[in-house]
Amino acid sequence: MWAALFIAVAVSGVYAEVSPDPDGTAGIARGRVDIEAPPAVVWNVILDCKRARRMAPNVHSCKVLDRAADGSWDLREMVVAPPLVPKVRSVFRSQYEPLKRISFKCAGGDVKVCEGEWRLTALPSGGTRVAYTNRAASPYPAIPASLTRDAMKNDMLRALKALRKESMAAARE
């Protein structure tokens, strides 16, 4: 039964897998992509709210609500407008280990379960390997968990491909 619920795919050099959370309330998404851009460029692209809509088409808005003076954390609000369902507002706090790791956790909004991280690893080629993990639960209890996990997988594939595209464009600027 577990294998039937597990979704993994590799498309165009992007790997994504989504599995049920052990407690059954959420899905766990893991993704990975290698990008031909240095970690500093990829880091800045991930943090750039102006690029959020290009990286995830359902993003309606992204803004930083608060941040540490030393840049070690920030609090962000993101509004997502998926097709056929109401908009979702999420507020999350991110902790930063510059050029290496971004960990995040829900701090308000409609999404009650979300936590994860971005890990950046410099590659010998000068590029960056990005690993992404997210444990999240849908704010729509009427939608079956299997559909939510499938949407998570598809969204992650699109976002990681877009991250690669945006980072490579930024590296050329």
C-alpha positions, 0 to 999 in steps of 0.5 A, a space after each residue: 500500500 505504501 508504494 502505491 501512495 509514493 510518487 517519484 519522477 525525474 524530468 529534464 534533470 529535475 528529481 521530485 518525490 512526494 510521499 505521505 507524512 507518517 502521521 497522515 496529515 501531510 505530504 513530504 516533498 523532496 526535490 533536487 536539481 543541478 544548476 549551472 550557476 554559482 551558489 550566490 546567484 541561486 541563493 539570491 534567486 530563491 530569496 527574490 520575491 519579485 521572481 516568485 511568480 515566474 518560479 511558481 505560476 500560482 503565486 499571486 504575491 510575495 512580500 517580506 513582512 519582517 527581517 532580522 537586522 543581521 539578515 539571519 531570518 525573515 518573515 514572509 507572506 505568500 499568497 497562492 491562487 491555485 485554479 478552481 479553489 480559493 486563494 491561500 495565504 501562508 506566512 512563514 519564518 525562514 532562518 538563513 545560513 548564507 549560501 548553504 541552507 534556508 530552513 522555513 516553518 509556518 508562522 500563520 495564515 491558512 497553511 497550518 503544517 509546513 516546514 522544510 529547507 533548501 540546501 545549496 551545495 557548490 559543485 566542482 563545475 562551479 554550479 550548484 546542487 539544490 535539494 529541497 524538502 517540504 512537509 506540508 498539509 493542504 488547507 483544503 480538507 475536502 481534497 483527497 490527499 493523493 491529489 494534494 500529493 500529485 499537485 505538490 509533485 507537479 508544483 515542485 517540478 515546475 518550481 525547480 525547473 524555473 529556479 534553474 532557468 531564472 538562476 542561469 539567466 541571472 548568472 548571465 546578467 
